[in-house]
Amino acid sequence: MNHAPSFGGTRARKPAAAPLGAARLCLFATALLFAGGAQALDFGPFTLTGFAKYEAQRTNNTCPNCQLYPDALKDEPWGDTLIPGAPYGPHTMSTTLVQPWLGAHFDLGRGFKVSGLLSQRWRDGKPDIPGFLYERNVAISHEDYGSLRIGAMPTRGWSLADYPYGTNLGVADAWGASGAGYGLLTGAVRYTSRIFDVFNGDLVLEATYDRGNTGFKINKPSFMEYWAQYHHGDLALDVVVQNTRNGTPSAWGHGPFTGLTPFASNDTQLGGSGQSIAMVMGTYQVTSAIEVSGGLRRNRWSGAYAVITVPGPPAQWNNMFNVCWNSDVAACTNNPGYAATSTDALLGARYRIGKWTAYTGAVYLGRAATDNPSPRAQSAATNWALINTLGLNYDFGNGLQLYTTAGMVQFGHLGRSPMSMPGNTSFTNIDPRVTQRGNWLTLGGVYVF
């Protein structure tokens, strides 16, 4: 359950998880069971596919109202204030996700094809990330020359980390939505090569560019992503590198790439910033029943100064990152942002017997290295998190699956969450400022058509 970063004076935040209702759960389960025989819809050149997902989660020690200013985010120091005596204990939440894809395909002859894709995701009945579509793009392709795609689309850094790597191990958010990458592009150009035969395996290469919010003329946004995928027998490898300038400073790997703030009018008030990731992920089919997987990600942030963009009251601030506040260290008179680096890791395994799949996963969000002298900043930089899951999935066929996942989290120390986490309660709803550990149980169902 991750929280999105602040966009200047506005918030792009996942809607709060709704209280669990027995009637709602029963209705959803009934709909899934009756939908079990459904398939993708084809009509002429158009195809409609998608998924619907419901999860209910019981967490052992959550404090949903501990923070005095609930909308304050991790890098804003006024968000550190907790309410003494706020109730802290078991809490039940539920989430519904629905995402359809509408595709169109046209054969132009001589090996050329044109296609288009439109998609949006809804969380609890509202757009997942307000103001942004997941897919709105067109492509031209040829089996000998590859494909060229233009428009809005997910990045490989988020989409692959989310699915299949994270989803298959019950750590989709913890792995896919963490770190210094970006997840959604609004006006990208992507070239994907044809399949090359390399060392008796299949290799695909890809490059993606997005210039973000073109209203910024001084701090111009720039996004580059390179992806390579290699298959050889039972081995599959994915390598992703993102290098960006002047996107929204954050540690939210699912977030959209636009500009330093949503408002190009802030351009003259801001200083530039950048961040990047280098990531390798892979799976290996040990036997027909056993699959192991892993990943390693290196994060880099330049940091971003804290600046008031609209005088108050209440004052509106830019998107800051790893700030040394003057209130923490007197020498930090202009609230500067400091560079930071960290390394995260993924490890997991799956065991399949018939329609049953057992899985276990672990995500380690590592300590960060930074020269920021602020004790407050060091609290996040020196913290780490280890998230473990153990789950069981049953495939009914025809797109319907039900699953249960038990999870636990351990933090290195009491204090702000690790640098790779966008918020103090991201992914687990456990606040490391209050407790070092927590656990949860998730029950869910997904229908893919």
Residue pairs with C-beta under 8 A, 6 or more apart in sequence:
1 14
1 17
1 57
1 93
1 95
1 173
1 425
1 426
1 427
1 428
1 429
2 14
2 173
2 177
2 178
2 252
2 254
2 421
2 422
2 423
2 426
2 427
3 13
3 14
3 73
3 422
3 423
3 425
3 426
4 11
4 12
4 13
4 14
4 129
4 252
4 254
4 255
4 422
5 12
5 73
5 248
5 249
5 250
5 251
5 252
5 255
5 319
5 422
6 73
6 76
6 317
6 319
7 248
7 261
7 262
7 319
8 261
8 262
8 263
8 266
8 309
8 310
8 316
8 317
8 318
8 319
9 309
9 310
9 316
9 317
10 262
11 71
12 129
12 130
12 131
12 255
14 123
14 128
15 123
15 124
15 126
17 57
17 93
17 94
17 95
17 124
18 93
18 94
18 95
18 124
19 92
19 93
19 94
20 56
20 92
20 93
20 94
21 94
24 94
25 54
25 56
25 94
28 54
28 96
28 445
29 54
29 445
31 52
32 52
32 54
32 400
32 445
32 447
33 400
35 52
35 399
35 400
35 447
35 449
36 396
36 397
36 398
36 399
36 400
36 447
37 398
38 398
38 399
38 447
38 449
39 398
39 399
39 449
40 47
40 48
40 49
40 449
41 47
41 48
41 49
41 449
42 48
45 104
45 105
45 106
46 102
46 103
46 104
47 102
47 103
47 104
47 105
48 100
48 101
48 102
48 103
48 449
49 100
49 101
49 103
49 448
49 449
50 98
50 99
50 100
50 101
50 119
50 448
50 449
51 97
51 98
51 99
51 446
51 447
51 448
51 449
52 96
52 97
52 98
52 446
52 447
53 96
53 97
53 98
53 444
53 445
53 446
53 447
54 94
54 95
54 96
54 97
54 444
54 445
54 446
55 94
55 95
55 442
55 443
55 444
56 92
56 93
56 94
56 442
56 443
56 444
57 92
57 93
57 94
57 95
57 429
57 440
57 441
57 442
57 443
58 90
58 91
58 92
58 440
58 441
58 442
59 90
59 91
59 92
59 93
59 428
59 429
59 430
59 438
59 439
59 440
60 89
60 90
60 438
60 439
60 440
61 88
61 89
61 90
61 430
61 435
61 438
62 88
62 89
62 90
62 91
62 425
62 429
62 430
62 431
62 438
63 86
63 87
63 88
63 431
63 434
64 91
64 429
65 83
65 86
65 87
66 82
66 83
66 86
66 88
66 431
66 433
66 434
67 79
67 81
67 82
67 83
67 424
68 81
68 82
68 83
69 78
69 79
69 81
72 78
72 79
73 79
73 423
74 380
74 416
74 417
74 421
74 422
74 423
74 424
75 306
75 320
75 321
75 322
75 323
76 317
76 320
77 325
77 327
77 328
77 376
79 424
80 376
80 416
80 433
82 433
82 434
88 434
88 435
91 429
93 429
95 123
95 124
96 122
96 123
96 124
96 125
97 121
97 122
97 123
97 128
98 121
98 122
99 119
99 120
99 121
99 122
99 134
100 119
100 120
101 117
101 118
101 119
101 135
102 117
102 118
102 119
103 115
103 116
103 117
103 118
104 115
104 116
104 117
105 113
105 114
105 115
106 113
106 114
106 115
107 113
108 114
111 142
111 143
111 144
112 140
112 141
112 142
113 140
113 141
113 142
114 138
114 139
114 140
114 141
115 138
115 139
115 141
116 137
116 138
116 139
117 135
117 136
117 137
117 138
117 139
117 153
118 133
118 135
118 136
119 133
119 134
119 135
119 136
120 127
120 128
120 133
120 134
120 135
121 127
121 128
121 129
121 134
122 128
128 134
129 184
129 254
129 255
129 256
132 152
132 184
132 186
132 256
133 152
134 152
134 153
134 154
134 184
135 151
135 152
135 153
135 154
136 151
136 152
137 149
137 150
137 151
137 152
137 153
137 188
138 149
138 150
138 151
139 147
139 148
139 149
139 150
140 147
140 148
141 147
141 148
143 194
144 194
145 194
146 191
146 192
146 193
146 194
147 191
147 192
148 189
148 190
148 191
149 188
149 189
149 190
149 191
149 192
150 187
150 188
150 189
150 190
151 187
151 188
152 184
152 185
152 186
152 187
152 188
153 184
153 185
153 188
153 190
154 183
154 184
154 185
155 181
155 182
155 183
155 184
155 185
155 208
155 225
155 242
155 257
156 206
156 208
156 225
156 227
156 238
156 240
157 181
157 182
157 183
157 225
157 240
157 242
157 253
157 277
157 279
158 176
158 177
158 181
158 182
158 183
158 184
158 253
158 254
159 176
159 183
160 238
160 240
160 281
161 175
161 176
161 253
161 279
161 281
161 295
161 297
162 172
162 173
162 175
162 176
162 177
162 183
162 254
163 172
163 176
164 283
165 175
165 176
165 281
165 283
165 293
165 295
165 346
166 172
166 173
166 174
166 175
166 176
166 346
166 361
166 363
168 293
168 348
168 350
168 359
168 361
169 175
169 293
169 346
169 348
169 350
169 359
169 360
169 361
169 389
170 359
170 361
170 389
170 390
170 391
170 403
170 405
170 407
170 442
171 346
171 348
171 361
171 362
171 363
171 387
171 389
173 254
173 426
173 427
174 363
174 365
174 387
174 427
174 428
175 295
175 344
175 346
175 363
176 183
176 253
176 254
177 183
177 252
177 253
177 254
177 422
177 426
177 427
178 251
178 252
178 253
178 344
178 363
178 365
178 420
178 421
178 422
178 426
178 427
179 251
179 253
179 277
179 279
179 297
179 299
179 344
179 420
180 242
180 251
180 253
180 275
180 276
180 277
180 299
180 300
180 301
180 420
181 240
181 242
181 253
181 275
181 277
181 279
181 299
182 223
182 242
182 244
182 247
182 253
182 255
182 256
182 257
183 252
183 253
183 254
183 255
183 256
184 254
184 255
184 256
184 257
185 208
185 210
185 223
185 256
185 257
186 210
186 212
186 256
186 257
186 258
187 210
187 211
187 212
188 208
188 209
188 210
188 223
189 208
189 209
189 210
190 206
190 207
190 208
190 209
191 206
191 207
191 208
192 204
192 205
192 206
193 204
193 205
193 206
194 204
195 202
195 203
195 204
196 202
196 203
196 204
196 205
197 203
198 230
199 232
200 232
201 230
201 231
201 232
201 233
201 235
202 230
202 231
202 232
203 228
203 229
203 230
204 227
204 228
204 229
204 230
205 226
205 227
205 228
206 225
206 226
206 227
206 228
207 224
207 225
207 226
207 227
208 223
208 224
208 225
208 226
208 227
209 222
209 223
209 224
210 221
210 223
210 257
211 220
211 221
211 222
211 223
212 221
212 222
212 223
212 246
212 247
212 257
212 258
212 259
213 221
213 258
213 259
213 262
213 264
215 259
215 264
215 267
216 246
216 259
216 260
216 264
216 267
217 264
217 267
218 267
218 268
219 246
219 259
219 260
219 267
219 270
219 271
219 272
220 245
220 246
221 244
221 245
221 246
221 247
221 257
221 258
221 259
221 260
222 244
222 245
222 246
223 242
223 244
223 247
223 257
224 242
224 243
224 244
225 240
225 241
225 242
225 243
226 239
226 240
226 241
227 238
227 239
227 240
227 241
228 237
228 238
228 239
229 236
229 237
229 238
229 239
230 236
230 237
231 237
234 284
234 285
234 286
235 282
235 283
235 284
235 285
236 282
236 283
236 284
237 280
237 281
237 282
238 279
238 280
238 281
238 282
239 279
239 280
240 277
240 278
240 279
240 280
240 281
241 276
241 277
241 278
241 279
242 276
242 277
243 274
243 276
244 257
244 274
244 275
244 276
245 272
245 273
245 274
246 259
246 260
246 272
246 273
246 274
247 257
247 258
247 259
247 260
247 274
247 275
248 255
248 256
248 257
248 258
248 259
248 260
248 261
248 319
249 260
249 273
249 275
249 301
249 303
249 304
249 319
249 320
249 321
249 337
250 319
250 321
250 422
251 299
251 301
251 321
251 419
251 420
251 421
251 422
252 422
253 277
255 422
260 266
260 267
260 270
260 272
260 273
260 304
260 318
260 319
261 270
261 309
261 318
261 319
263 309
266 309
266 318
269 307
269 309
269 318
270 305
270 307
270 309
270 318
271 304
271 305
271 307
272 302
273 301
273 302
273 303
273 304
273 321
273 337
274 302
275 299
275 300
275 301
275 302
276 299
276 300
277 297
277 298
277 299
277 300
278 297
278 298
279 295
279 296
279 297
279 298
280 295
280 296
281 293
281 294
281 295
281 296
281 346
282 293
282 294
282 295
283 291
283 292
283 293
284 291
284 292
284 293
285 291
286 292
288 352
289 351
289 352
289 353
290 349
290 350
290 351
290 352
291 349
291 350
291 352
292 348
292 349
293 346
293 347
293 348
293 349
293 350
294 345
294 346
294 347
294 348
295 345
295 346
295 347
296 343
296 344
296 345
296 346
297 343
297 344
297 345
297 346
298 341
298 342
298 343
299 340
299 341
299 342
299 343
299 344
299 368
299 419
299 420
300 339
300 340
300 341
301 321
301 322
301 339
301 340
301 341
301 419
302 337
302 339
303 321
303 322
303 323
303 336
303 337
303 338
303 339
303 340
303 370
303 372
304 318
304 319
304 320
304 321
304 322
304 323
304 337
305 318
305 320
305 323
305 334
305 335
305 336
305 337
306 317
306 318
306 320
306 323
306 325
306 335
306 337
307 317
307 318
307 320
307 335
308 315
308 316
308 317
308 318
309 316
309 317
309 318
310 316
320 335
320 337
321 337
322 337
322 338
322 339
322 340
322 370
322 372
322 377
322 380
322 381
322 419
323 332
323 335
323 336
323 337
323 338
323 372
323 374
323 377
324 332
324 335
324 336
324 337
324 338
324 372
324 373
324 374
324 377
325 332
325 335
325 374
325 376
326 332
326 333
326 334
326 335
328 374
328 375
328 376
328 377
329 373
329 374
331 373
332 373
332 374
338 370
338 371
338 372
338 377
339 370
339 371
340 368
340 369
340 370
340 372
340 381
340 419
341 368
341 369
341 370
342 365
342 366
342 367
342 368
342 369
342 418
342 419
342 420
343 366
344 363
344 364
344 365
344 366
344 420
345 363
345 364
345 366
346 361
346 362
346 363
346 364
347 361
347 362
348 359
348 360
348 361
348 362
349 359
349 360
350 357
350 358
350 359
351 357
351 358
351 359
355 394
355 395
355 396
355 397
356 392
356 393
356 394
356 395
357 392
357 393
357 394
357 395
358 391
358 392
358 393
359 389
359 390
359 391
359 392
359 393
360 388
360 389
360 390
360 391
361 388
361 389
362 386
362 387
362 388
362 389
363 385
363 386
363 387
364 384
364 385
364 386
364 387
365 384
365 385
365 386
365 387
365 418
365 419
365 420
365 421
366 384
366 418
366 420
367 381
367 382
367 383
367 384
367 412
367 418
367 419
368 380
368 381
368 382
368 418
368 419
368 420
369 381
370 377
370 378
370 381
370 419
372 378
372 381
376 416
379 415
379 416
380 415
380 416
380 417
380 418
380 419
381 419
382 412
382 413
383 411
383 412
383 413
383 415
383 416
383 417
383 418
383 432
384 411
384 412
384 418
385 409
385 410
385 411
385 412
385 417
385 418
385 421
385 432
386 409
386 410
387 407
387 408
387 409
387 427
387 428
388 407
388 408
388 409
389 405
389 406
389 407
390 405
390 406
390 407
391 403
391 404
391 405
391 406
391 442
392 403
392 404
393 401
393 402
393 403
394 401
394 402
394 403
395 401
396 402
399 447
399 448
399 449
400 445
400 446
400 447
401 445
401 446
401 447
401 448
402 444
402 445
403 442
403 443
403 444
403 445
403 446
404 441
404 442
404 443
404 444
405 441
405 442
405 444
406 439
406 440
406 441
406 442
407 428
407 439
407 440
407 441
407 442
408 437
408 438
408 439
408 440
409 427
409 428
409 430
409 437
409 438
409 439
410 436
410 437
411 417
411 418
411 430
411 432
411 436
411 437
412 418
412 436
413 432
413 436
414 432
414 433
414 434
414 435
414 436
415 432
415 433
416 424
416 432
416 433
417 423
417 424
417 425
417 426
417 432
421 427
424 431
424 432
424 433
425 431
428 438
428 440
429 438
429 440
430 437
430 438
